[in-house]
Amino acid sequence: GGSDDLVAFVHNIRVGTTVLVGALDEAQANLTQGAKDAIASCGAASITGLAYRGSYSLIGVKGGTALAEQTLAADGGTAEVTAEIAVDAGYTIRVRSAGYRNPMPTPSLQFDINGVDLGVAQSRGLNI
């Protein structure tokens, strides 16, 4: 399933690589312990607290720590994290995850660098 693919993908990410993770709609129900451990290997500390239809955003480093992480309940709004990374000119990286929100259930996910949407193909669940 999706968790097995996530584990394999994260396993092949080079140590020291910056990793962006965000939840779209519902990511918790089918998330295995192996998938949680894989996300934790990218610095996540609160992935185990992800609630049904909750919002989750992470900017982490494979084999390192989280640069920014936020987990919110389903009706808690948008989990938005930002990190500054100084590489040559410097970059501002942002992940925005809006789980199932009331009163308007419009799940959304966005990854951007310096305000430009990366246009990453997304699917329901965790996206890396």
N, C-alpha and C positions, 0 to 999 in steps of 0.2 A: 504494500500500500504506500500511501504518501509518506508515512513516517520512515519507512525503509529507504525510500528515495532520498529523503532529507538527510538521514544518517550517512548514506553513501556520499552524497554531495559534500556535506560538511567535512567528512573524513578526508576528502581529496583537496580541501582548501589548504594552501600553504600557511604554516605558522607565521604569524606576524601580519597577515592580511587583514585589512579592515573589512568587517562584515556588517551589512545592513539587514535587519530582520523586522518584519511587520506582519501583524495578523489582519486578515481580511474576512469579515463576517464571522465565521466560527472556526477556531483553530484548536480548541481544547479537547473536544470529544475523542478524536482519533489520535491524539498525540501520545505516543508510547514513551516509556521511561528512557529508551534508547535515544529517541528524538530529543527529549529534554536534556539528556546528558550531552548530546551533540551541540545543542544551543548553548549549554553551560560551558562547553569547551571554547566558546567565543566570548566568554566573559559574563554571560547572563547569570544573575543572582535571583531574579524573581520569576523565571519562567514557570516554576512549579506552582506559582500562585495565579496563573492564568485561569480566569473563570469562563464559563460557557458564554459565548458571544461577547467576550471581553475585548478590550483594546490592548494591544501590546506593541511596543516599539523598542528596538535595541540598535545601538551602534556599538559594536564590540570589536575585539581583536582576537583572531584565532590563536589559542594558546596563551592569551593574555586576559585583560580585564575589560569590563564595560566602560566605554567612554561616556555613555548615557543610556539609561534604561527606564522604562515606565510601563506599569501594568495597571489597568483600570477595569472596573466592573462593567457589565454590559450597558448599563445606563449611566456610566461615569463620564461619558464624553470622549474626547479625542486624546489619545496618548501621543504626545509630540515630543521628540527629543532632537537635540541639535548638538553637534560637536565641531570644534574648530581643529583642523589638522593642518600643520605648517609643512607643506611640501612645495618647494619652490615659491610660488606666489601665495600659497595658502588657500584652503578650501573650507567652506562651511557646508557640512553635510546635515541633512534633515530627513527624519522618518516620521510620517504622520499616519497613525492607525486609528480609525474610528470604527469600533465594533458596532453591534446592533444598538442603536440609540433611540430613546424615546423623547419626544413623541414622533420623530421622523426616522423610521428604520432605514437609513441609507448608509450601509457599510462602505467605507472607502479606505484607500491606502495610497500613499505617495512617497516616493524616494526622490530627493533632489540634491543637487550639488550647486552651490552658489545661486540658489533660486531657480535653477533650470530642472524641470521634471526629467528624470532619466528614461521615462517611457518604458519601464520594465513590465513585461507581460505578467499579469497577476491571475491568481486563482484563489478560490476559497481556501482558507487555512493559513498556515505560516508561509511567508514568501521571503526568499533570501536573494 
